[in-house]
Amino acid sequence: MDTRQKTHTPNFDTVWAILQEIAESQKETDRILSEKSTELNKKIGALTNLFGEIDERMLAPDLCDKFRDFEFDFPRANPNVTIDDKTNNISLEIDIMLENMDKAMLVEVKTKLTSDRVAKHIERLGKMRRHANIWGYRQIFFGAVAGIVVTAETRDYALNQGLYLIEPAGDSFAIVPPVGEPKEW
């Protein structure tokens, strides 16, 4: 007795039908993955914003006191300062701005500080100076960057650009002065 099963040789129509089913299935899979990817990106963005807000809220209360060690007297720490000067096309956001009548320290706070983010903060300081000049503000601006995770390369870059670096130190944080004189904007 022959126990082999008979197999049918597929023809063009059956192969074409199978390929169409696979294509439809792939479209549905792509749609589901796209939806899940969008959801995941939103959740990651919200989590990143939350960490940033936590970082800023942990730093702001003590920054004025800590900068006294560098002979800055800032009676005000303003979180989340926004400049939106549409007339002069200057828009920027400052995580924390310490200030008195003569000087202001613009602080950028990141969970992971990178050289690119330091460079963007330097651009922000330049925009702030242009905005102040247009409106006749005489404050001198200084810059600081803060990060929980900071590579040696980013650390060196920030300090060599004349910025103060704020980094974790035990249960608190430390401020490292720039190499040479702090840059003024």
C-alpha positions in Angstrom: 0.0 0.0 0.0 1.4 3.5 -0.9 1.3 5.8 2.1 2.5 8.8 0.3 0.1 11.7 0.1 -0.7 13.2 -3.2 0.5 16.8 -3.5 -1.1 19.3 -5.8 1.2 21.4 -7.9 0.3 25.0 -7.3 -0.8 26.9 -10.3 -0.5 30.7 -11.0 -3.9 31.5 -9.5 -3.2 29.8 -6.1 0.2 31.4 -5.8 -1.2 34.8 -6.7 -3.9 34.4 -4.1 -1.4 33.5 -1.4 0.8 36.5 -2.2 -2.2 38.8 -2.0 -3.1 37.4 1.4 0.5 37.9 2.6 0.5 41.5 1.3 -2.7 42.3 3.1 -1.4 40.7 6.3 1.8 42.7 6.0 -0.2 46.0 5.6 -2.1 45.2 8.8 1.1 44.3 10.7 2.7 47.6 9.5 -0.4 49.6 10.7 -0.3 47.9 14.1 3.5 48.5 14.5 3.1 52.1 13.5 0.4 52.7 16.1 2.4 51.0 18.8 5.5 53.0 17.8 3.6 56.2 18.1 2.2 55.3 21.5 5.7 54.3 22.7 7.3 57.5 21.5 4.6 59.6 23.3 5.3 57.6 26.5 9.0 58.0 26.2 8.6 61.8 25.6 6.4 62.1 28.6 8.9 60.2 30.8 11.8 62.3 29.5 9.8 65.5 30.3 9.1 64.2 33.8 12.7 63.5 34.5 13.6 67.0 33.2 11.1 68.6 35.5 12.3 66.6 38.4 15.9 67.7 37.7 14.9 71.4 37.5 12.8 71.3 40.6 15.7 69.6 42.6 18.2 72.1 41.5 16.4 75.5 41.5 16.0 76.0 45.3 19.8 75.5 46.0 21.3 77.2 43.0 21.3 80.7 44.3 23.1 79.6 47.5 25.6 77.5 45.6 26.5 80.3 43.2 27.4 82.6 46.2 30.6 80.5 46.4 31.5 82.1 43.0 30.6 85.6 44.2 27.2 85.7 42.4 24.3 87.1 44.5 21.1 85.9 42.8 18.0 86.6 44.9 15.7 85.0 42.3 15.6 81.6 40.6 13.0 81.5 37.8 12.1 78.1 36.4 10.9 77.7 32.8 11.4 81.2 31.4 10.2 81.7 27.9 11.1 84.6 25.6 8.9 84.8 22.5 9.8 88.1 20.8 7.9 87.8 17.5 8.8 91.3 16.4 12.5 90.5 16.4 12.1 86.7 15.6 13.8 85.6 18.9 12.3 82.7 20.7 14.0 80.7 23.5 13.3 78.7 26.6 15.4 78.7 29.7 15.1 75.9 32.2 16.3 78.0 35.2 17.2 81.7 35.2 19.0 83.1 38.2 19.1 86.9 38.3 19.7 90.1 40.0 19.7 93.6 38.6 23.1 93.4 37.0 23.6 89.7 36.1 21.7 86.6 35.1 22.7 82.9 34.9 20.9 80.9 32.3 20.9 77.2 33.3 20.2 74.4 30.9 19.2 71.2 32.7 19.3 67.7 31.1 19.2 64.2 32.4 21.9 63.3 29.9 24.0 66.3 28.9 25.7 66.1 25.5 28.1 68.3 23.6 25.3 69.1 21.1 23.0 70.3 24.0 25.9 72.4 25.3 26.3 74.0 21.9 22.6 74.7 21.7 22.7 76.4 25.1 25.6 78.6 23.9 23.4 79.6 20.9 20.5 80.3 23.4 22.8 82.6 25.4 23.6 84.5 22.1 19.9 84.9 21.4 19.3 86.1 24.9 22.1 88.7 24.5 20.6 89.9 21.2 17.1 90.1 22.8 18.5 92.1 25.7 20.4 94.5 23.5 17.3 95.2 21.4 15.2 96.0 24.4 17.9 97.9 26.3 18.5 95.4 29.1 22.0 95.9 30.6 22.3 92.6 32.5 25.4 90.5 31.8 24.5 86.9 31.0 26.5 83.9 32.1 25.8 80.2 31.3 25.6 77.0 33.2 24.7 73.4 32.1 23.5 70.7 34.4 23.4 67.0 33.9 23.0 63.8 35.8 24.9 61.9 33.1 27.8 63.8 31.6 30.7 62.3 29.7 34.3 63.5 30.2 34.2 64.9 26.6 31.0 66.9 27.2 32.3 68.1 30.6 35.5 69.4 29.1 33.7 71.0 26.2 31.3 72.9 28.5 34.0 74.1 30.8 36.3 75.2 27.9 33.4 77.2 26.5 33.3 79.4 29.6 30.2 77.7 31.1 29.7 76.5 34.7 29.0 72.8 35.0 26.5 71.5 37.6 26.9 67.8 38.3 25.8 65.3 41.0 28.0 65.1 44.1 26.8 62.7 46.8 23.3 63.6 48.0 23.5 67.1 46.4 25.3 68.7 43.5 28.5 70.6 42.8 29.2 73.5 40.6 32.5 73.4 38.6 33.8 76.7 37.4 34.8 77.1 33.7 38.3 76.9 32.6 39.7 80.4 32.8 37.2 83.3 33.2 33.5 82.6 32.8 32.2 83.8 29.4 29.9 86.8 29.4 27.1 87.4 27.0 
